[in-house]
Amino acid sequence: MRPVLLALIAGAAVLAAPPRLLAQLEEPPMEARVLADGDSGSTWSIAEATMEPGDTHARAGRAMRFHIDVNHETGEVNYPIGWPRTYISLPEGERDWSGWDFIDFWLYAESSREALPTTPLGFIVRCPDKNSSFTTNLSDARLGEWVHFRFPISSLPDPANCAAVQFYISESNYQHGDVLDFWIDDLRLLRYSEPTLISVQPLNQVAFRDQPVLRIAVDLTGLEEGATAQVEVGLRRDGEGVALAATALGAGLATIALPLDAAPAGSYEAWARVAGSDRTLTQPVRVVSSPWEAEGQ
């Protein structure tokens, strides 16, 4: 699974990595496990900041308010311009995330500034420590708006050993005296509760007409360990199918060989779906004449 960041801003969907169509399709059923929110009683550790529940901007109930008064003079002794941060440590029995698909949360930003910097807030998952971590900049954060962030569990270095989640800023990105409030809500793990394709990608988006097959990579989830689901892939143009293949797959990344012998040169749509589902992912493909084909004529 390739890294995905899904930002939903004021009802508009922005997808910053493939598969492009994931935000355009109706979301399949998902299971959730809340890690922390304003109503869960979660305990956050802090440095140079505060973290408390509140309902001022909460989407429902209460959210967690990460408050920072930027101060370039009174931080840690060796680093007066420091890294205000908050983190939650996870109990031993809750550190294995390998059976989940995404870590997901909502973020609302408020500031004395007129605009946020390009690196407003950082997000870290320790797997299990700073030497084995997933770190990203939440650059899609917006002042006065709830923004939805989602990251695939497959992006984590060790999904089976996730010990802590952290939010932080670097004060060097802000001016002395800036006041910041980041409201964090519904920090949770998600997984699909039925067989679901989350990406499709032809290994070649330009294929020669005389090559025997086009290999289609698919990422399948929503299955119990050891279970399989029938996955169909095909090639079509103007609604007419020209190639079809199907195979039983387990969860994870796999490739399916799609025969190309009936596909003349032209532009096509490669598609994939779980058998029996009306949820179809697509990618463009071109089939072109090959130089070797011309030499044989």
Contacts in CASP RR format, 6 or more apart in sequence:
PFRMAT RR
TARGET T0000
AUTHOR 0000-0000-0000
METHOD contacts of the structure
MODEL  1
MRPVLLALIAGAAVLAAPPRLLAQLEEPPMEARVLADGDSGSTWSIAEAT
MEPGDTHARAGRAMRFHIDVNHETGEVNYPIGWPRTYISLPEGERDWSGW
DFIDFWLYAESSREALPTTPLGFIVRCPDKNSSFTTNLSDARLGEWVHFR
FPISSLPDPANCAAVQFYISESNYQHGDVLDFWIDDLRLLRYSEPTLISV
QPLNQVAFRDQPVLRIAVDLTGLEEGATAQVEVGLRRDGEGVALAATALG
AGLATIALPLDAAPAGSYEAWARVAGSDRTLTQPVRVVSSPWEAEGQ
1 152 0 8 1.000
1 154 0 8 1.000
1 155 0 8 1.000
1 198 0 8 1.000
1 199 0 8 1.000
1 219 0 8 1.000
1 221 0 8 1.000
1 252 0 8 1.000
1 253 0 8 1.000
2 17 0 8 1.000
2 18 0 8 1.000
2 152 0 8 1.000
2 199 0 8 1.000
2 219 0 8 1.000
3 17 0 8 1.000
3 151 0 8 1.000
3 152 0 8 1.000
3 155 0 8 1.000
4 15 0 8 1.000
4 16 0 8 1.000
4 17 0 8 1.000
4 18 0 8 1.000
4 19 0 8 1.000
4 22 0 8 1.000
4 102 0 8 1.000
4 150 0 8 1.000
4 151 0 8 1.000
4 152 0 8 1.000
5 15 0 8 1.000
5 16 0 8 1.000
5 17 0 8 1.000
5 136 0 8 1.000
5 140 0 8 1.000
5 149 0 8 1.000
5 150 0 8 1.000
5 151 0 8 1.000
6 13 0 8 1.000
6 14 0 8 1.000
6 15 0 8 1.000
6 16 0 8 1.000
6 22 0 8 1.000
6 23 0 8 1.000
6 148 0 8 1.000
6 149 0 8 1.000
6 150 0 8 1.000
7 14 0 8 1.000
7 15 0 8 1.000
7 16 0 8 1.000
7 140 0 8 1.000
7 147 0 8 1.000
7 148 0 8 1.000
7 149 0 8 1.000
8 14 0 8 1.000
8 23 0 8 1.000
8 147 0 8 1.000
8 148 0 8 1.000
9 140 0 8 1.000
9 142 0 8 1.000
9 145 0 8 1.000
9 147 0 8 1.000
10 145 0 8 1.000
13 23 0 8 1.000
13 24 0 8 1.000
14 23 0 8 1.000
14 140 0 8 1.000
15 22 0 8 1.000
15 23 0 8 1.000
16 140 0 8 1.000
18 199 0 8 1.000
18 201 0 8 1.000
19 198 0 8 1.000
19 199 0 8 1.000
19 200 0 8 1.000
19 201 0 8 1.000
19 281 0 8 1.000
19 283 0 8 1.000
21 281 0 8 1.000
21 282 0 8 1.000
22 198 0 8 1.000
22 199 0 8 1.000
22 281 0 8 1.000
25 279 0 8 1.000
25 281 0 8 1.000
26 279 0 8 1.000
28 192 0 8 1.000
28 193 0 8 1.000
28 194 0 8 1.000
28 196 0 8 1.000
28 279 0 8 1.000
29 192 0 8 1.000
29 193 0 8 1.000
29 194 0 8 1.000
30 101 0 8 1.000
30 190 0 8 1.000
30 191 0 8 1.000
30 192 0 8 1.000
30 193 0 8 1.000
31 190 0 8 1.000
31 191 0 8 1.000
31 192 0 8 1.000
31 193 0 8 1.000
32 104 0 8 1.000
32 188 0 8 1.000
32 189 0 8 1.000
32 190 0 8 1.000
33 100 0 8 1.000
33 188 0 8 1.000
33 189 0 8 1.000
34 40 0 8 1.000
34 186 0 8 1.000
34 187 0 8 1.000
34 188 0 8 1.000
35 42 0 8 1.000
35 88 0 8 1.000
35 90 0 8 1.000
35 94 0 8 1.000
35 103 0 8 1.000
35 165 0 8 1.000
35 187 0 8 1.000
35 188 0 8 1.000
35 189 0 8 1.000
36 42 0 8 1.000
36 44 0 8 1.000
36 64 0 8 1.000
36 88 0 8 1.000
36 165 0 8 1.000
36 184 0 8 1.000
36 187 0 8 1.000
37 62 0 8 1.000
37 63 0 8 1.000
37 64 0 8 1.000
37 184 0 8 1.000
37 185 0 8 1.000
37 186 0 8 1.000
37 187 0 8 1.000
37 188 0 8 1.000
38 53 0 8 1.000
38 54 0 8 1.000
38 58 0 8 1.000
38 61 0 8 1.000
38 62 0 8 1.000
38 63 0 8 1.000
38 64 0 8 1.000
38 185 0 8 1.000
39 53 0 8 1.000
39 61 0 8 1.000
39 62 0 8 1.000
41 53 0 8 1.000
42 64 0 8 1.000
42 88 0 8 1.000
43 88 0 8 1.000
44 51 0 8 1.000
44 64 0 8 1.000
44 86 0 8 1.000
44 87 0 8 1.000
44 88 0 8 1.000
45 86 0 8 1.000
45 87 0 8 1.000
45 88 0 8 1.000
45 89 0 8 1.000
46 85 0 8 1.000
46 86 0 8 1.000
47 83 0 8 1.000
47 84 0 8 1.000
47 85 0 8 1.000
47 86 0 8 1.000
48 68 0 8 1.000
48 71 0 8 1.000
48 75 0 8 1.000
48 76 0 8 1.000
48 82 0 8 1.000
48 83 0 8 1.000
48 84 0 8 1.000
48 85 0 8 1.000
49 66 0 8 1.000
49 67 0 8 1.000
49 68 0 8 1.000
49 84 0 8 1.000
49 85 0 8 1.000
49 86 0 8 1.000
50 65 0 8 1.000
50 66 0 8 1.000
50 67 0 8 1.000
51 64 0 8 1.000
51 65 0 8 1.000
51 66 0 8 1.000
51 67 0 8 1.000
51 86 0 8 1.000
52 64 0 8 1.000
52 65 0 8 1.000
52 67 0 8 1.000
53 62 0 8 1.000
53 63 0 8 1.000
53 64 0 8 1.000
53 65 0 8 1.000
54 62 0 8 1.000
54 63 0 8 1.000
54 64 0 8 1.000
54 65 0 8 1.000
55 61 0 8 1.000
55 62 0 8 1.000
55 63 0 8 1.000
56 65 0 8 1.000
56 183 0 8 1.000
57 63 0 8 1.000
57 108 0 8 1.000
57 110 0 8 1.000
57 144 0 8 1.000
57 146 0 8 1.000
57 183 0 8 1.000
58 183 0 8 1.000
58 185 0 8 1.000
59 106 0 8 1.000
59 146 0 8 1.000
59 185 0 8 1.000
59 186 0 8 1.000
63 106 0 8 1.000
63 108 0 8 1.000
63 183 0 8 1.000
63 184 0 8 1.000
63 185 0 8 1.000
64 183 0 8 1.000
64 184 0 8 1.000
64 185 0 8 1.000
64 187 0 8 1.000
65 181 0 8 1.000
65 182 0 8 1.000
65 183 0 8 1.000
66 86 0 8 1.000
66 167 0 8 1.000
66 180 0 8 1.000
66 181 0 8 1.000
66 182 0 8 1.000
66 183 0 8 1.000
66 184 0 8 1.000
67 180 0 8 1.000
67 181 0 8 1.000
68 84 0 8 1.000
68 169 0 8 1.000
68 179 0 8 1.000
68 180 0 8 1.000
68 181 0 8 1.000
68 182 0 8 1.000
69 177 0 8 1.000
69 178 0 8 1.000
69 179 0 8 1.000
69 180 0 8 1.000
70 84 0 8 1.000
70 169 0 8 1.000
70 171 0 8 1.000
70 174 0 8 1.000
70 175 0 8 1.000
70 176 0 8 1.000
70 177 0 8 1.000
70 178 0 8 1.000
70 179 0 8 1.000
70 180 0 8 1.000
71 171 0 8 1.000
71 176 0 8 1.000
71 177 0 8 1.000
72 80 0 8 1.000
72 81 0 8 1.000
72 171 0 8 1.000
72 176 0 8 1.000
73 80 0 8 1.000
73 176 0 8 1.000
74 80 0 8 1.000
75 81 0 8 1.000
75 82 0 8 1.000
76 82 0 8 1.000
81 171 0 8 1.000
81 172 0 8 1.000
82 170 0 8 1.000
82 171 0 8 1.000
82 172 0 8 1.000
83 168 0 8 1.000
83 169 0 8 1.000
83 170 0 8 1.000
83 171 0 8 1.000
84 168 0 8 1.000
84 169 0 8 1.000
84 171 0 8 1.000
85 166 0 8 1.000
85 167 0 8 1.000
85 168 0 8 1.000
85 169 0 8 1.000
86 166 0 8 1.000
86 167 0 8 1.000
86 168 0 8 1.000
87 124 0 8 1.000
87 164 0 8 1.000
87 165 0 8 1.000
87 166 0 8 1.000
87 167 0 8 1.000
88 164 0 8 1.000
88 165 0 8 1.000
88 166 0 8 1.000
89 163 0 8 1.000
89 164 0 8 1.000
90 162 0 8 1.000
90 163 0 8 1.000
90 164 0 8 1.000
90 165 0 8 1.000
95 128 0 8 1.000
95 160 0 8 1.000
95 161 0 8 1.000
95 162 0 8 1.000
95 163 0 8 1.000
96 159 0 8 1.000
96 160 0 8 1.000
96 161 0 8 1.000
96 162 0 8 1.000
97 103 0 8 1.000
97 153 0 8 1.000
97 156 0 8 1.000
97 159 0 8 1.000
97 160 0 8 1.000
97 162 0 8 1.000
97 189 0 8 1.000
98 153 0 8 1.000
98 159 0 8 1.000
98 160 0 8 1.000
99 153 0 8 1.000
99 159 0 8 1.000
99 191 0 8 1.000
100 153 0 8 1.000
100 159 0 8 1.000
100 189 0 8 1.000
100 190 0 8 1.000
100 191 0 8 1.000
101 152 0 8 1.000
101 153 0 8 1.000
101 190 0 8 1.000
101 191 0 8 1.000
101 192 0 8 1.000
101 198 0 8 1.000
101 221 0 8 1.000
101 222 0 8 1.000
102 150 0 8 1.000
102 151 0 8 1.000
102 152 0 8 1.000
102 153 0 8 1.000
102 189 0 8 1.000
102 190 0 8 1.000
102 191 0 8 1.000
103 125 0 8 1.000
103 150 0 8 1.000
103 151 0 8 1.000
103 153 0 8 1.000
103 165 0 8 1.000
103 187 0 8 1.000
103 188 0 8 1.000
103 189 0 8 1.000
103 190 0 8 1.000
104 148 0 8 1.000
104 149 0 8 1.000
104 150 0 8 1.000
104 151 0 8 1.000
104 186 0 8 1.000
104 187 0 8 1.000
104 188 0 8 1.000
104 189 0 8 1.000
104 190 0 8 1.000
105 148 0 8 1.000
105 149 0 8 1.000
105 184 0 8 1.000
105 185 0 8 1.000
105 186 0 8 1.000
105 187 0 8 1.000
105 188 0 8 1.000
106 146 0 8 1.000
106 147 0 8 1.000
106 148 0 8 1.000
106 149 0 8 1.000
106 184 0 8 1.000
106 185 0 8 1.000
106 186 0 8 1.000
107 121 0 8 1.000
107 138 0 8 1.000
107 141 0 8 1.000
107 146 0 8 1.000
107 147 0 8 1.000
107 149 0 8 1.000
107 182 0 8 1.000
107 183 0 8 1.000
107 184 0 8 1.000
107 185 0 8 1.000
108 144 0 8 1.000
108 145 0 8 1.000
108 146 0 8 1.000
108 147 0 8 1.000
108 182 0 8 1.000
108 183 0 8 1.000
108 185 0 8 1.000
109 116 0 8 1.000
109 120 0 8 1.000
109 121 0 8 1.000
109 141 0 8 1.000
109 142 0 8 1.000
109 143 0 8 1.000
109 144 0 8 1.000
109 145 0 8 1.000
109 147 0 8 1.000
109 180 0 8 1.000
109 181 0 8 1.000
109 182 0 8 1.000
109 183 0 8 1.000
110 143 0 8 1.000
110 144 0 8 1.000
110 180 0 8 1.000
110 181 0 8 1.000
110 182 0 8 1.000
110 183 0 8 1.000
111 143 0 8 1.000
111 178 0 8 1.000
111 179 0 8 1.000
111 180 0 8 1.000
111 181 0 8 1.000
112 177 0 8 1.000
112 178 0 8 1.000
112 179 0 8 1.000
112 180 0 8 1.000
113 143 0 8 1.000
113 174 0 8 1.000
113 175 0 8 1.000
113 178 0 8 1.000
115 143 0 8 1.000
116 141 0 8 1.000
116 142 0 8 1.000
116 143 0 8 1.000
117 173 0 8 1.000
117 174 0 8 1.000
118 139 0 8 1.000
119 137 0 8 1.000
119 139 0 8 1.000
119 170 0 8 1.000
119 173 0 8 1.000
120 137 0 8 1.000
120 138 0 8 1.000
120 139 0 8 1.000
120 141 0 8 1.000
120 169 0 8 1.000
120 173 0 8 1.000
121 137 0 8 1.000
121 138 0 8 1.000
121 141 0 8 1.000
121 167 0 8 1.000
121 168 0 8 1.000
121 169 0 8 1.000
121 182 0 8 1.000
122 135 0 8 1.000
122 136 0 8 1.000
122 137 0 8 1.000
122 138 0 8 1.000
122 167 0 8 1.000
122 168 0 8 1.000
122 169 0 8 1.000
123 135 0 8 1.000
123 136 0 8 1.000
123 137 0 8 1.000
123 138 0 8 1.000
123 149 0 8 1.000
123 165 0 8 1.000
123 166 0 8 1.000
123 167 0 8 1.000
124 133 0 8 1.000
124 134 0 8 1.000
124 135 0 8 1.000
124 164 0 8 1.000
124 165 0 8 1.000
124 166 0 8 1.000
124 167 0 8 1.000
124 168 0 8 1.000
125 133 0 8 1.000
125 134 0 8 1.000
125 156 0 8 1.000
125 162 0 8 1.000
125 164 0 8 1.000
125 165 0 8 1.000
125 166 0 8 1.000
126 132 0 8 1.000
126 133 0 8 1.000
126 162 0 8 1.000
126 163 0 8 1.000
126 164 0 8 1.000
126 165 0 8 1.000
126 166 0 8 1.000
127 133 0 8 1.000
127 134 0 8 1.000
127 156 0 8 1.000
127 157 0 8 1.000
127 158 0 8 1.000
127 159 0 8 1.000
127 161 0 8 1.000
127 162 0 8 1.000
127 163 0 8 1.000
128 158 0 8 1.000
128 161 0 8 1.000
128 162 0 8 1.000
128 163 0 8 1.000
128 164 0 8 1.000
129 163 0 8 1.000
132 157 0 8 1.000
132 158 0 8 1.000
133 157 0 8 1.000
134 151 0 8 1.000
134 155 0 8 1.000
134 156 0 8 1.000
134 157 0 8 1.000
136 151 0 8 1.000
138 149 0 8 1.000
140 147 0 8 1.000
140 149 0 8 1.000
141 147 0 8 1.000
141 182 0 8 1.000
146 185 0 8 1.000
150 190 0 8 1.000
153 159 0 8 1.000
153 189 0 8 1.000
156 162 0 8 1.000
165 187 0 8 1.000
167 182 0 8 1.000
167 184 0 8 1.000
169 180 0 8 1.000
174 180 0 8 1.000
191 221 0 8 1.000
191 222 0 8 1.000
192 198 0 8 1.000
192 221 0 8 1.000
192 222 0 8 1.000
193 222 0 8 1.000
194 222 0 8 1.000
195 220 0 8 1.000
195 221 0 8 1.000
195 222 0 8 1.000
195 223 0 8 1.000
195 229 0 8 1.000
195 274 0 8 1.000
195 277 0 8 1.000
196 220 0 8 1.000
196 221 0 8 1.000
196 222 0 8 1.000
196 274 0 8 1.000
196 279 0 8 1.000
197 218 0 8 1.000
197 219 0 8 1.000
197 220 0 8 1.000
197 231 0 8 1.000
197 272 0 8 1.000
197 273 0 8 1.000
197 274 0 8 1.000
197 279 0 8 1.000
197 281 0 8 1.000
198 219 0 8 1.000
198 220 0 8 1.000
198 221 0 8 1.000
199 217 0 8 1.000
199 218 0 8 1.000
199 219 0 8 1.000
199 281 0 8 1.000
200 216 0 8 1.000
200 217 0 8 1.000
200 218 0 8 1.000
200 219 0 8 1.000
200 233 0 8 1.000
200 270 0 8 1.000
200 271 0 8 1.000
200 272 0 8 1.000
200 281 0 8 1.000
200 282 0 8 1.000
200 283 0 8 1.000
201 216 0 8 1.000
201 217 0 8 1.000
201 218 0 8 1.000
201 283 0 8 1.000
202 214 0 8 1.000
202 215 0 8 1.000
202 216 0 8 1.000
202 217 0 8 1.000
202 270 0 8 1.000
202 283 0 8 1.000
202 285 0 8 1.000
203 214 0 8 1.000
203 215 0 8 1.000
203 216 0 8 1.000
203 217 0 8 1.000
203 255 0 8 1.000
204 214 0 8 1.000
204 215 0 8 1.000
204 285 0 8 1.000
205 283 0 8 1.000
205 284 0 8 1.000
205 285 0 8 1.000
205 286 0 8 1.000
206 285 0 8 1.000
206 286 0 8 1.000
206 287 0 8 1.000
206 288 0 8 1.000
207 214 0 8 1.000
207 260 0 8 1.000
207 285 0 8 1.000
207 286 0 8 1.000
207 287 0 8 1.000
207 288 0 8 1.000
208 287 0 8 1.000
208 288 0 8 1.000
208 289 0 8 1.000
208 290 0 8 1.000
208 292 0 8 1.000
208 293 0 8 1.000
209 260 0 8 1.000
209 263 0 8 1.000
209 264 0 8 1.000
209 265 0 8 1.000
209 287 0 8 1.000
209 288 0 8 1.000
209 289 0 8 1.000
209 290 0 8 1.000
209 293 0 8 1.000
210 290 0 8 1.000
210 292 0 8 1.000
210 293 0 8 1.000
211 260 0 8 1.000
211 290 0 8 1.000
212 259 0 8 1.000
212 260 0 8 1.000
212 261 0 8 1.000
213 257 0 8 1.000
213 258 0 8 1.000
213 259 0 8 1.000
213 260 0 8 1.000
214 235 0 8 1.000
214 243 0 8 1.000
214 257 0 8 1.000
214 258 0 8 1.000
214 260 0 8 1.000
214 270 0 8 1.000
214 285 0 8 1.000
215 255 0 8 1.000
215 256 0 8 1.000
215 257 0 8 1.000
215 258 0 8 1.000
216 233 0 8 1.000
216 234 0 8 1.000
216 255 0 8 1.000
216 256 0 8 1.000
216 258 0 8 1.000
216 270 0 8 1.000
216 272 0 8 1.000
217 253 0 8 1.000
217 254 0 8 1.000
217 255 0 8 1.000
218 231 0 8 1.000
218 233 0 8 1.000
218 249 0 8 1.000
218 253 0 8 1.000
218 254 0 8 1.000
218 255 0 8 1.000
218 256 0 8 1.000
218 272 0 8 1.000
219 252 0 8 1.000
219 253 0 8 1.000
220 229 0 8 1.000
220 231 0 8 1.000
220 249 0 8 1.000
220 250 0 8 1.000
220 251 0 8 1.000
220 252 0 8 1.000
220 254 0 8 1.000
220 274 0 8 1.000
221 251 0 8 1.000
221 252 0 8 1.000
222 251 0 8 1.000
223 229 0 8 1.000
223 250 0 8 1.000
223 251 0 8 1.000
225 251 0 8 1.000
226 250 0 8 1.000
226 251 0 8 1.000
227 250 0 8 1.000
227 251 0 8 1.000
228 248 0 8 1.000
228 249 0 8 1.000
228 250 0 8 1.000
229 248 0 8 1.000
229 249 0 8 1.000
229 250 0 8 1.000
229 274 0 8 1.000
229 275 0 8 1.000
230 246 0 8 1.000
230 247 0 8 1.000
230 248 0 8 1.000
230 249 0 8 1.000
230 274 0 8 1.000
230 275 0 8 1.000
231 246 0 8 1.000
231 247 0 8 1.000
231 248 0 8 1.000
231 249 0 8 1.000
231 254 0 8 1.000
231 256 0 8 1.000
231 272 0 8 1.000
231 273 0 8 1.000
231 274 0 8 1.000
231 275 0 8 1.000
232 244 0 8 1.000
232 245 0 8 1.000
232 246 0 8 1.000
232 272 0 8 1.000
232 273 0 8 1.000
232 274 0 8 1.000
232 275 0 8 1.000
233 244 0 8 1.000
233 245 0 8 1.000
233 246 0 8 1.000
233 256 0 8 1.000
233 258 0 8 1.000
233 270 0 8 1.000
233 271 0 8 1.000
233 272 0 8 1.000
234 241 0 8 1.000
234 243 0 8 1.000
234 244 0 8 1.000
234 245 0 8 1.000
234 258 0 8 1.000
234 270 0 8 1.000
234 271 0 8 1.000
234 272 0 8 1.000
235 241 0 8 1.000
235 242 0 8 1.000
235 243 0 8 1.000
235 244 0 8 1.000
235 258 0 8 1.000
235 260 0 8 1.000
235 263 0 8 1.000
235 268 0 8 1.000
235 269 0 8 1.000
235 270 0 8 1.000
235 271 0 8 1.000
235 285 0 8 1.000
236 242 0 8 1.000
236 268 0 8 1.000
236 269 0 8 1.000
236 271 0 8 1.000
237 266 0 8 1.000
237 267 0 8 1.000
237 268 0 8 1.000
237 269 0 8 1.000
242 262 0 8 1.000
242 263 0 8 1.000
242 268 0 8 1.000
243 258 0 8 1.000
243 259 0 8 1.000
243 260 0 8 1.000
243 262 0 8 1.000
243 263 0 8 1.000
244 258 0 8 1.000
245 256 0 8 1.000
245 257 0 8 1.000
245 258 0 8 1.000
245 259 0 8 1.000
246 256 0 8 1.000
246 275 0 8 1.000
247 256 0 8 1.000
249 256 0 8 1.000
256 272 0 8 1.000
258 270 0 8 1.000
260 287 0 8 1.000
263 287 0 8 1.000
264 287 0 8 1.000
265 287 0 8 1.000
265 288 0 8 1.000
265 289 0 8 1.000
266 286 0 8 1.000
266 287 0 8 1.000
266 288 0 8 1.000
267 284 0 8 1.000
267 285 0 8 1.000
267 286 0 8 1.000
268 284 0 8 1.000
268 285 0 8 1.000
268 286 0 8 1.000
268 287 0 8 1.000
269 282 0 8 1.000
269 283 0 8 1.000
269 284 0 8 1.000
269 285 0 8 1.000
270 282 0 8 1.000
270 283 0 8 1.000
270 284 0 8 1.000
270 285 0 8 1.000
271 280 0 8 1.000
271 281 0 8 1.000
271 282 0 8 1.000
272 280 0 8 1.000
272 281 0 8 1.000
272 282 0 8 1.000
273 279 0 8 1.000
273 280 0 8 1.000
273 281 0 8 1.000
END
